[in-house]
Amino acid sequence: MEVVAYIAIAIHVICAIGLVVFVLLHSGKGTGVSSLFGAGLPASATGTGLIEKNLDRITIGFAAGYGLTALLLMLVYRPGA
């Protein structure tokens, strides 16, 4: 079971770092990665709506992976055993 725990820890750390990075890429009020590519033009003219939608999907994927590995670690990981 130790191998499964170590793999889950590695995936958990990757998801945690990815979640932080992609949350920081989200736009607030006219800032973020979508306005970087859009340069202030409407979303329909530049396609930044697609960028935001994909950014949301990636962030949700990292959040789901983080949650699932947290649950797996609660079941599998036994420190000091």
C-alpha positions in Angstrom: 0.0 0.0 0.0 2.9 2.3 0.4 3.4 2.6 -3.3 -0.2 3.7 -3.8 0.2 6.3 -1.1 3.4 7.8 -2.6 1.8 8.0 -6.1 -1.3 9.7 -4.5 1.0 12.2 -2.7 2.8 13.0 -6.0 -0.5 13.6 -7.8 -1.8 15.6 -4.9 1.2 17.9 -5.0 1.0 18.4 -8.7 -2.8 19.2 -8.5 -2.1 21.6 -5.6 0.5 23.5 -7.6 -1.6 23.4 -10.8 -4.6 24.7 -8.9 -2.7 27.7 -7.5 -1.3 28.6 -10.9 -4.6 28.3 -12.7 -6.6 30.2 -10.1 -4.1 33.0 -10.3 -4.5 33.1 -14.1 -8.3 33.8 -13.8 -9.4 37.3 -14.5 -10.8 39.6 -12.0 -12.3 42.9 -13.2 -10.6 43.3 -16.6 -7.3 41.6 -15.5 -5.9 38.2 -16.1 -5.0 36.0 -19.0 -8.1 36.7 -21.0 -7.5 40.5 -21.1 -3.9 39.9 -21.9 -4.8 38.2 -25.2 -8.0 40.3 -25.8 -6.4 43.8 -25.2 -9.7 45.2 -24.1 -11.9 44.1 -27.1 -15.2 42.4 -26.6 -15.1 38.7 -26.0 -17.1 37.9 -29.2 -14.5 39.7 -31.4 -11.4 38.1 -30.0 -12.5 34.7 -28.8 -11.4 35.3 -25.2 -14.7 33.6 -24.1 -13.1 30.4 -25.3 -9.9 31.1 -23.3 -11.9 31.7 -20.1 -14.0 28.6 -20.7 -10.9 26.4 -21.1 -9.3 28.0 -18.2 -12.3 27.2 -16.1 -12.3 23.6 -17.2 -8.6 23.1 -16.4 -9.1 24.7 -13.0 -12.1 22.4 -12.2 -10.0 19.4 -13.3 -7.2 20.3 -10.9 -9.7 20.9 -8.1 -11.3 17.5 -8.7 -8.0 15.8 -8.8 -7.0 17.5 -5.6 -10.2 16.5 -3.9 -10.0 12.9 -5.0 -6.4 12.4 -4.0 -7.2 14.0 -0.6 -9.9 11.4 -0.1 -7.6 8.6 -1.3 -4.9 9.7 1.1 -7.3 9.7 4.0 -8.0 6.1 3.3 -4.5 4.8 2.3 -1.8 6.9 4.0 -0.7 5.7 7.4 2.3 7.8 8.6 4.8 5.9 10.8 3.1 2.5 10.2 
